[in-house]
Amino acid sequence: MKAKNNNTKTLEQFKDNHFGKIGTQKREDLDAGYENFKIGAMIHNARIEKGLTQEQLAEKTGTTKSYISKIENNVKEARFSTLQKIVELGLGGHLELSIKL
């Protein structure tokens, strides 16, 4: 019986092969883009959980519906101070920041 060839790769192996090793510009761009996407997705999910529209969240935070939409859809990066307003004033949450070395 012939052994089956297993071409399964981990996500890290896939990223290494297609975007380069950690530290290369292409890989850094990929990882930074993912973090921005993740922030937008977390805001979107929290907003939905709170039962707010983008317009309502914008009103609570002193910004615009368009700006909230751009953050949620990874079109625009939010400044930390704006992100803090969205989370704390708009969503009633607490923003935590950590640094891992």
C-alpha positions as CSV (number, residue, x, y, z in Angstrom):
1,M,0.0,0.0,0.0
2,K,1.4,3.4,-1.0
3,A,1.7,6.0,1.7
4,K,-0.4,9.1,1.2
5,N,1.5,12.4,0.7
6,N,0.5,14.9,3.3
7,N,0.9,18.5,2.2
8,T,-0.7,20.0,5.2
9,K,1.0,23.2,6.5
10,T,0.6,25.3,9.6
11,L,-0.5,28.9,9.2
12,E,3.0,30.0,10.2
13,Q,4.5,27.8,7.5
14,F,2.0,29.2,4.9
15,K,2.9,32.8,5.9
16,D,6.6,32.0,5.8
17,N,6.2,30.5,2.3
18,H,4.0,33.2,0.8
19,F,4.9,36.4,2.7
20,G,8.4,35.7,4.0
21,K,9.9,35.1,7.4
22,I,9.1,37.3,10.4
23,G,11.1,40.5,10.1
24,T,10.7,40.9,6.3
25,Q,8.7,43.9,5.1
26,K,6.1,41.9,3.3
27,R,5.5,39.8,6.4
28,E,5.4,42.8,8.7
29,D,2.8,44.4,6.4
30,L,0.7,41.3,6.5
31,D,0.8,41.0,10.3
32,A,0.1,44.7,10.8
33,G,-2.9,44.5,8.4
34,Y,-4.2,41.5,10.4
35,E,-4.1,43.5,13.7
36,N,-6.0,46.4,12.1
37,F,-8.6,43.9,10.7
38,K,-8.9,42.3,14.1
39,I,-9.5,45.6,15.8
40,G,-12.2,46.5,13.3
41,A,-13.9,43.1,13.7
42,M,-13.8,43.4,17.5
43,I,-15.5,46.9,17.4
44,H,-18.1,45.6,15.0
45,N,-18.9,42.6,17.1
46,A,-19.1,44.7,20.3
47,R,-21.3,47.3,18.6
48,I,-23.7,44.6,17.4
49,E,-23.7,43.0,20.9
50,K,-24.6,46.3,22.4
51,G,-27.4,46.7,19.9
52,L,-26.0,49.9,18.4
53,T,-25.9,51.2,14.8
54,Q,-22.8,52.7,13.4
55,E,-24.5,56.1,13.6
56,Q,-25.4,55.7,17.3
57,L,-21.9,54.7,18.1
58,A,-20.5,57.6,16.2
59,E,-22.9,60.0,18.1
60,K,-21.7,58.7,21.4
61,T,-18.1,59.1,20.5
62,G,-18.2,62.4,18.6
63,T,-17.2,61.0,15.3
64,T,-19.1,60.1,12.1
65,K,-20.9,56.9,10.9
66,S,-18.5,56.9,7.9
67,Y,-15.4,56.9,10.2
68,I,-16.9,54.0,12.3
69,S,-17.6,52.1,9.1
70,K,-14.0,52.6,7.8
71,I,-12.5,51.3,11.1
72,E,-14.9,48.3,11.1
73,N,-14.1,47.5,7.5
74,N,-10.3,48.0,7.8
75,V,-10.2,50.9,5.5
76,K,-8.9,53.4,8.1
77,E,-6.6,52.9,11.1
78,A,-7.9,54.4,14.4
79,R,-5.7,56.5,16.6
80,F,-5.3,55.1,20.1
81,S,-7.2,58.0,21.6
82,T,-10.1,57.5,19.2
83,L,-10.1,53.8,19.8
84,Q,-10.3,54.5,23.5
85,K,-13.3,56.8,23.1
86,I,-15.1,54.2,20.9
87,V,-14.5,51.5,23.5
88,E,-15.1,53.4,26.6
89,L,-17.6,56.1,25.7
90,G,-19.4,54.4,22.9
91,L,-19.4,50.8,24.0
92,G,-19.1,51.2,27.8
93,G,-16.0,49.0,27.9
94,H,-12.4,49.2,28.9
95,L,-9.5,49.3,26.5
96,E,-6.5,47.3,27.6
97,L,-3.1,47.6,25.9
98,S,-0.3,45.1,26.4
99,I,3.2,44.8,25.1
100,K,4.7,41.3,24.6
101,L,8.4,40.9,24.0
